[in-house]
Structures are given as C-alpha cells and as structure tokens.
Amino acid sequence: MYASARDWARLGQFCLQGGQWQGQQLLPGDWLRYSTTPTPTNPKNNYGAHFWLNADPVDGQQQRTWPSLPADTFSMNGFQGQRVVIVPSMDLVVVRFGFSGGKKRGIEQLVAGLIDVIE
C-alpha cells in the first residue's frame, strides 16, 4: 500500500503497542503474539503471520536473520528493501524507504547502529 513514512511509523508503533492506540485496544490482545510467533512449518523460524521474524532457528547450527539485533525484532518488508522494523525490547520502530539491490540491504547495520545510539 502507498503511505508516507510517518504513516508506516504509526503502523509500526501500533504493532509495538500490541494493537492499542490512544489507550484503546483496537485488535485482540493475542493478535500481535500470534502474528510474531514462528510458523510451525518453517524451521528457520523467520516468518509469523505476515511478519518477518528474527527468532532463533530450530536448527541451533543456523543463525538468526539479523544476528546482531535482539531476537524479538520483527519487520514488515516491502518492495526493494523498504522496511518497518519493530524492536519491542528497545521500544524502537525504524522505517526505511528507498531502493536497495541485492540480498544484503544494510537493514541490520542501520538498526544496530540506531540501537547503539539510544542505549
């Protein structure tokens, strides 16, 4: 969907707040927990219900998607590197627009750098 960076940040904040907005619970309380729980058939544990996750993989030999970020990090991924990254343990929402080619898009480094600044 087309939306401004500010609108995407609001959606990320809404997720960070567990589906609450201005003191009102707009989505069921379990919605975010369900959405950020790894899909049982995915051994990488990197996908929930329409959110990409940074959970530890089932196979302990594999790394998380973003090893330097907290395991509770999850994201909404858009076209060509656009992201809304939510880090509940840091009370952080990061919106990144713009084109990034290739598999390594610099998202992990961007968010890790922001976490370093706010810690």
Helices and strands as residue ranges (DSSP letters): H 5-16, E 20-21, E 24-25, H 31-35, E 52-53, E 74-77, G 79-81, E 83-87, G 88-90, E 92-96, H 107-118
